[in-house]
Amino acid sequence: VARKKSDAVDAAVPANVPRTDMAAHRPLPADSELVPAIAVLARARQEAVWGRGQAQGVSGRHSRLPLAFAVRSALRK
């Protein structure tokens, strides 16, 4: 018999493991001094990727624009 998937129960099980089985887990180490620098670099890279995508979109639109002007000027003659 197939049961419906229960996302609430699926999420609760891993969430309760550290609380109920604390002796089996070690605490996470504190963040090092490099963490803020890594965050800044990651954000800069993401913005560069987004900027590249926007630039490619703009250049694609602009590369079609001269053709439109050429057709328009040819039709006017």
N, C-alpha and C positions, 0 to 999 in steps of 0.2 A: 504494500500500500504506500503510495507516494504521499509525502507530507509537503505542505507548503514551506517554502524557504522563509526562515525567520531572521531578517537582518538584525533586529534588535538583540536577539540571543547570540547571533554570530559576532556582534560587536562587543557584547558584554563579557564573553568568555575571555578574550585576550586582555580586556581592560581589567578584569578582576585578578589575573594571574599575579601581578606584582603585589597586590594588596594581600592576597591569601597565601602566597608562597614567597614572602619577602626574604627568608633565610637563603633561598636558592639564588638570589640575584644580588649582584654587587652594585653599589651606587655609581652613577655616571661621574666621570671626572669633570672638574670645572673647565670652562672654556679657556683656551689659551689666549695670549695677547694677539695672536694672528687672526682670530675669528672676525673682528670688525673689518680688518683689511681684506680678508677673503670675501666678506659680504659686499664690500664696495666694488671689488673687482668683478664679482659675479653680476652685480647690477649693471656695471659699465658694459660688460660683454653683452648682456641681454639687450640693453638699449642700443648697442651697436648692431646687433642682429636685426632688431626692429627697424632701425634707421636704414639699414641696407635693403630691407624688404620694401620700405617706402620709396627709397631712391630708385629701385628697380621698377616699381610701379610707375613712378613719375617719368623715368626715362623711356619706358615702354609707350606711355601716352604721348610723349614728345616726339618719339621716333615716328609715330603715325601722323603727326601734325604736318610735317613738310609735304607729305604725299597729298594731304587734303588741300593744301595751298596750291600745289602744282596742278591738281585736277581743276580747282576753281579758276586759276589763271588761264588754263587751257580752254575752259569752257567760255570764258569771257572774250577770247580772241575770235 
